[in-house]
Amino acid sequence: MRAIATSAAGLVDVEVPEPELHPHDLLVRVEAVSVNPADVKIAAGAGEARRILGFDAAGTVVRTGPEVTGFEIGDEVYYAGDITRQGANAELHAVDARIAGHKPGTLSMAQAAAVPLTTITAWESLFTHLGAHSGTTGTLLVVGAPGGVGSMLVQLAKQLTSLRVIGTASRGETHDWVTGLGADAIVDHRALVESVKSVAPDGVEAVFSPFSEGNIEAYAEIVKPFGHVVAIDDHHPDLFPLKSKSIAWHWEFMFTHAMYQTPDMASQGRLLDEAAAHFDAGRLRSTLTTEIGDFTAAGLRRAHQLVGAGSSIGKVVVRR
């Protein structure tokens, strides 16, 4: 089958064997993939290593493993994959059915491919780590609100909880994007303490942090005592400034379930099915903003350039 792999020369088109199925696997004919910062980071450091990237995907089931339940050949699915296995930048991809969901019927393949990783990350941050529910009140600060995860987190918090949501955005277009997603207030990350205090003088109960470096002291100042920070970046922070307020620090890494085959691994499949119902009901919307109709190394190189620039809004998707 055809695939796109990393190489010393960058992303290249290759021919590889079809993936072998594990007992719980679906074999999916991939129709669209989105590019995440993780793809760009791994590709940049791959060197001569040959690896097929692509975590977010949407496509159609063409075969199932013997222990698969809940899926049949012909089902349309969407998922974020497993960082320990080859990715979805290929004609066919094997994925564990327990971390896959049924694609929202109202979304195109490209729109669906834009959301699994960010939806899972935002969902687990909000509902698992912060313990939020429909009646949860208080204020949540979403740093990097125009990005992929931030865009989903703003929507989930506004649609499925009673939280007040503040998002960071520094340009007119990002301000409009985050406001359109439902944020109650917009602040500037370049003057985080001052701008947050201007709209939340008493501070916030929780912070979502994709960019923690240089922000810990600011979080210590704006988060209320016994508040929470959920982080997804790779920074190794000195958390001591948070101690006096007993502020809790949470790491969210959506690949943990698949990496360690956790007992609740199937929670991600159920999460995606529940999210699909919200997409189909119009409570959530896809964060697709750039669609590239060239599922080749050239198309993926273009997508990596856009994501790597670090200023994109929403998600970049490559489709057939």
KANORNOR-V883336 format. One record per run of one state. SS is the DSSP state (h for helix, s for strand, l for the rest). FROM is the first residue (numbers start at 1). TO is the last residue. If there is no record, write none. Layout:
BEGIN
SS:FROM:TO, SS:FROM:TO
END
This chain:
BEGIN
l:1:1, s:2:5, l:6:11, s:12:15, l:16:24, s:25:35, l:36:36, h:37:44, l:45:51, s:52:52, l:53:56, s:57:64, l:65:75, s:76:79, l:80:89, s:90:90, l:91:91, s:92:96, h:97:99, s:100:102, l:103:108, h:109:113, l:114:115, h:116:129, l:130:138, s:139:142, l:143:147, h:148:160, l:161:163, s:164:168, l:169:171, h:172:180, l:181:184, s:185:187, l:188:188, h:189:199, l:200:203, s:204:209, l:210:215, h:216:222, s:223:231, l:232:239, h:240:245, l:246:247, s:248:251, l:252:255, h:256:260, l:261:266, h:267:280, l:281:287, s:288:292, l:293:296, h:297:308, l:309:314, s:315:319, l:320:320
END
